[in-house]
Amino acid sequence: MAEEANVATALKAAAKRKPAAKRKPVTARKTAAKRKPAVKKTTPEFASKAQEASRNAFLAGLGFYGKAFDQAQEQYNSIQDQVEDRRKKADKLYKELVKRGKKVEKDAKVALKDIELPKLELDSLTDRKKLEKRLKKVKARFNELKGNVGIKTAA
């Protein structure tokens, strides 16, 4: 509201004033070509300082980008080194497991060769002589193993 009152007062005051003096014709006015150039308020020293400040701001931004890039590169290289170390460990462990598996397989084959599993055939079970022969073999092997282990029986 106060603003509107100020505007209305300003308009009334302008209406009471005398009309402005008539201007001279355009030809009488000084043209832009005839005017003297305005005096520059900037000095070469100020301009060079402004230019240097803007260049330094640009270089600071560039430096920030470079530093960020270097840090990202270091992190990437660190991760790559960790991955490579883990691959080497995994290869080493794999080779150890294969070696261990071969040893277990060899031991199992030797153990299976030592054990004579009877072939269950109907003919061999019905033939009394073959059955007794096998029984004697098993008893002899049992006594041999018992002697190696050192088990004493009460009987």
Secondary structure, 3 states (H helix, E strand, C coil): CHHHHHHHHHHHHHHHCCCCCCCCCCCCCCCCCCCCCCCCCCCHHHHHHHHHHHHHHHHHHHHHHHHHHHHHHHHHHHHHHHHHHHHHHHHHHHHHHHHHHHHHHHHHHHHHHHCCCCCCCHHHHHCHHHHHHHHHHHHHHHHHHHHHHCCCCCC
